[in-house]
Amino acid sequence: MKITEMIEQRKALHSERDALVALDSMTPEQEARGHALANDLQKLEGEIRAAQIRERFASNSAMERSLEKSEERATEQRASKQYREQFLGWMRGGAAPELREVITTSSSGVLVPKIYEEGVLEYLDANTVVRNLADLKTGVTGYPTVRWNTMETNAYTSAWTQIDSGTTAATSIDPGFSEAPIPPIPCGPFTQVSRQALVQSNFDLEGEIIDALQRQLSKNLEWGYVGGSGSSQPTGIFKVDTNCQITTATSTGTTRALAITAGITLAKLTEMRYTKLPAAYWGSAAWILPQDAYAALAGLTANNVPLFVPSADFQVLQNAAPFTLLGLPVYVTEYVPAHVATATTGKNVVAVLGNVRDAFSIREWSGMSMYRDELTAASSGRIKFGAWMFANSLVTRAKAMVQLQVTNA
């Protein structure tokens, strides 16, 4: 029976019930009919509610299937050769493909063909350090939060008790949880090309533009994850964090070179490795060093003999330097946060050690897009091409990471 028919039946039963209720007195037959009406109404109400729930679920399911099919069609369209040809024609000034978005009044954005988007992501995977080590989730949508268990590894106490002692009891080990919002932050590099070059080029200029943009995206994202300030930028893993395990050093001045000299010593590195880093992470931790700190490390000597000699026989991780430092892999990045030169109070992180996947989370939003701006640089005969990605990062389980923090003199 349809919902409309059941509602009409309920209306008729209500009318008959109301007529009986209006009587001053009831015969035994009328009283029996009243009880039957009450039972019928109760049963019918349940059937109507069940039908409404089924209809609601069916409607939601149909809507979800429609959205999934729409996304699949969009992905399939971006993966087609026709869409790629439309995209390349748009870069030379032709009509935009159907999958587009408005960026500003002077420019229009289009979704990048699947082959180029996959190329950008592969380039990111091959040429980034922190991104490869962190807790990374891509294809994020909306305004998410990151949640994590805040219990430290040494907080999981013994739950053993004496059997048959009369006092056997369960032991409470309740984890604490923390949650932090991670809003999308735009990363929008752009490059400019003259109209003349687009018209007269007899090589794959479009591919060169896309290559330049993917390199810009890769470098921008990696710099943000390494040295971002956390204000209108991702929070970089080298940002000073008071919640981490900390090895401290004091510089003799305010320059970065002096900070590295004070921090990159055998004593400080040994303290990070064996004293500050919880033993639970000794088998899963890795070093992250900026290039200048790595150079100072390579120059450490004892009796004119290098303390750490690279070995070409050991390279277990992609992008890792071909040696270990105190038994753990070393990653080298060319990026560093802005150096704080404030005397006496300025602090700078010159090395990081830990299980980065536990300590650091990265989120990247879906929907990589490009735009073509023909007006901004029109007076010089140039067209601006830009790319957009949204990403953010933050420190989660801070105690899984050791920072070497150097305070200025």
N, C-alpha and C positions, 0 to 999 in steps of 0.2 A: 504493500500500500504506500502511495506517495505521501510526503509530508503534508501537502495541501489537503489531501483527503482525510488524513488523520486529524488535522486541525478543524476541519468542518465537522467531523464526527464528534470531536471534543466539544465544539460549540453547541451541537444538538443535545449532548448529554448534560451540559451546563444548564440549558434552557429547561430540560425536563426536571432536573434537580431543583432549580429555583422555583418551579411551579409547585413541587411537592412541599418545599420549605414554606411557601406562602400559605399553605392550608392551616386552618385553625386546629384541625384534628385529622389523624390518619387512621385508615383501616389497616388491619394486619397485612393485607396485600400491598397497600401503598408503602407501609414501613419496610416490607421485604424488598420492594422495588427500590427504595431509597438506599438500602444497604448494597444492593446489586449495582446501582449507579455509582456509588462511592468506590466499589471495587473496580468497576470498569474504567472509571476516570483515573484511578491510581495506576492501573496497568497501562492505559493509553498514554499518560504523561511520561512514563518510563520509555515507551516505544518512541515517542516524539523526541525525547532528549537523545536517545541512542541514534536515531536517524539524523538529527541535527549534527551530532558529533561526527558521524560517518561522512556527512556532506562537507563539514568543515575540513576534515582530514583530506578528503578527496580533492577539495579546492586547493589546499596548501600543497599537496603532492603535485597537482597539475601545474601550479605556478613554479615550483622548484624544477620540474622537468622542463618547463618552457625556458627558464633562465639557463639551465645547464645546456640545453640544445642551442640557445642563442650564443652562449660562450663558445661552444664547440664549433658552431658555424663561423664565428669571428676568427677563431684560431685557424680553422681550415682555410678561410679566405686569406689570412695573412701568410699562410704557408704556400699559397698557390703562385705559380709563375706569372699569372696575369696581374696579381696584386703587386709583385715585385716590379714588373714593367711599369705599372701605373705609378709606383713610388718613385722610380728613377725618372720618369717623365715629369713628375711633380717637382723634383729637385731642380730640373732644368727650366721650370716655369710653367709646366702644364697643369692640367686640372688635378685637384687632389683626389686621392682614393676615397672610397666611401667611409672607411674606418678612420674617423678624424675627431679632433676636439678643438675648441676655440681657446687660444692662449691669450691673445690680446686683440684689440681692434685692428692692429696693424699686422697681425700674423695669424697663421692657422697651423694647428698641430695635427700630425697624422701618426697612427700607430706604426711602429717599425716592423717591416716584414719579418716573419719568423726566422728566416735564415740569418738575418743580421742580428736579431735579438739573441739568438743562440750563440752567434759569434762573439757578441759582447760578453755574455755570461761565461763562455769558455775562456775568453781573454782574462776576465776577472779571476777565474779559478786558477789560471796559470801564473798570474803576475801579482798576486796579493799574498800577504803574510798573515796578518791578524784575521782577515776574513776566513782563511782556510782553517785556522785553529779554533775560532770561537764557536759558540752555540749559534749557528746561522739558520734562519728560516726565511725563505724567499716566497714571493707570491702573496704577501700579507695584504689584507684589506681592512679598511676602517681605522678606528683609533683603539688599538689593542693595549693590553697590559701584559707585563711579564711577571710570573709568579715563581717563587723558588723556596725550597726548604732551607731555613736558616741554621739548622743544627750543624755544628762543627763536627769534624770526624771523630774527635775525642769525647764527644758528648753522648755517644751511644753506650751507656753504662751497662754493667752486667745485670742480667735478669735471672740469674740462677739462684735457686733456694734449695735448702736441704729437704730431700724427699721424706715423707712420712714422719715429719718432726712435729706435726701439730701446728706449725706456724707457717706452712707453705703459703706463699701469696704471690700474685702477679706483680711485676715491677713496672711502674709507669715510665715510659720513655716517649713523651709527647713532643713531636717536632713543632717548631714554630715556623710560620710561613710569612713571607713578605711579598708585597706586590707593588709594582711601580708602573706608572703609565709610560708608554713609549710612543709619542706622537710622531707622525711622518714629517721629516725635514727634507725640503727639496734640495737636490743637487742638480744645478743647471748650467753646465759648461756650454760655450758656443764658439763657433769659428766663422770667419768671414771670407767670402770668395768673390772676386770681381765678376760682373755680368759677362765681360769679355771672355774670361776664362771658361765660363760655363758654355758659351756659344761656340768658341773655336777649339776647345780641347778635343784632341783625337785619341785620348786615352781614358781610362775609367776614373774620371775625376770624382764621380759620385762615390765610388768605392774609397777613394782617398779621403773624402770628407767624412764618411762613416768611420773609417779607420782612425782619423784624428779624434772624432768624438768619443769613440770607444776607449781610446787611450786616456782622454781627458776624464771620462767617467771613472775608469779604473784608478787613476792616480788620485782623483778627488775623493773617492770612497775610501781608499786605503789611508790617505792622509787623515780623513775624519776619524777612522777607527783607531789610528795611532795617536794623533796629536790634537784631536778635536777638543774644544773648550767646554762643550756641554751647553753652551748658550748660543742658540740658533745654529748649532753644529752638533754632530754626534759627540758623545762623551768618549774621548780617546783613552786607550789603555794606559798611556803614559801621563794622564792627568793625575796630579797628586791626590791621593785618596787616603784619608786617615783611618779607614776601616780595614785596609789591607794589612797583611804582615809587612813590617817595615824594617829595613836595615838602613841606618842613618850614617851620614858622613858630613864633614864640614869642609867647605872649600876655603882656599886662602884668598879668594877674591870674588868677583861677581860675574866673570865670564863663563861661557859654557866649557871652554877648554880646561879651565881650572876646576870646574865641577867634575868633569870626566876624570881628570888626574886624581882628584880626591876620592872618587867613588870606585873607579875600576882598579882595585887592588886585590891581591890574592886573599887578604884577610876578609875584606868585605864580601867578595864573591863566595868564599867558603862559608861565611856566616849565613848568607842567603840560602845556600844549598843545604847545609846540614843543621843549622840552628833554627832559622825562621820558617822554612818550608816544612809543613807537617809531613811526617813520614808516609802517611797514607797516599800522598801524591808523588812520591819519589819515582814510581814506575811510570807515571803518565805526564810528568811535567816537561816543559821546554823553556829555553831561554829566548827572549826577544831583545835584541840589541840594535840601537841605531848604528849607522855605518861608522860614525866617528868613535863611538864607544868600542865597537868591534876592532877598529884600528889600534886603539889604545891597548885593548886586551892582547892583540897579536904581538904588541911590542913589549909585553911584560917579560923580564928576564931574571934569572938567578945565576950568578957567576957567569954572566954573558951567554947563558943558554936560555932560549925561549921556553917559558913555562908551558905554553900550549902550542902544539905543533899540529896543523891541519893534516888529516889523513884522508887520502883519496879513496881509501877502502871503505870508509864509513859514510853513508848518506842514506838514511832510512826514510826521510821525509822530503816531500817536494818543497823546493825553495829553501831547504836547510843548508847551512854552511857545511862543507864536507869535513866536519869534525865534531866531537862532543866537548862540552865544557863540564868538567867534574862529572862525567858520565851521562850527561843529558844533551839532547840535540840543541843546536843553536840556529835561530832564525835571525836574519839581518834585514833591517828596513832602512831605506834612505830618508825616511820622514821622522821628524821630531816635533814636539810641541814648541810653541813660542817660548824662548828662554826668558825666565824671570830674573832680572838683574838687580832686584831690590836688595840692598845691603842688609845683612843680619837676619832678615825675615824671609827673604826669597828662597823658595825651595824648587828643585827641579828633579824629575825622575830620569835617571840615566840608564837603567836596566830593569827588566821585568823577568820574573821567573815564576812558573806555576802551571797548573792545569787550566789552560785558557778556556777550554770548553765549559768547565764548571764555573769559572769566575767571570766570564764576559759573554754577553748576549748581543747579537746583531739581528735586526729585522729589516728586510727590504721589501718594499711594496711592489705589487704587480703593475703592469701597464707602462712599459718603457715607451716614450714617445719622442718625436722630433718635430721641430717647427721651422718654418721659413719666413723670415722677416725681410720684406722688400722695401720698407720705408725708412727704418732707422738710419741706415747708411746709404740712402739713395743718392745723396748729394755727391758722394765719391764713387758712385757706380758699383756699389758692392751689395751683396746679399748676405744676410746673417743666417747661419744654420745653427740651431741649438738642440740640445737633448735634455730630457728630464727623467730623473729617477728620484724616488723618495726612499729614504733609509734613516736608521737611527741605531744607536748602540748605548749600552750602559753596563756598569759593573754590577754583578749579582752576588755570588758567593765570594765575597772579597777575601776571606781567609784562605782561599785556595790559591792565592797569588801573593808574591813578595815583590815589593817595589824598593829599589835602591834610591832613596831620597837624599839629595845633597843640599844642605843649607849653605847659603852664601855667608862669607865672612862679614 
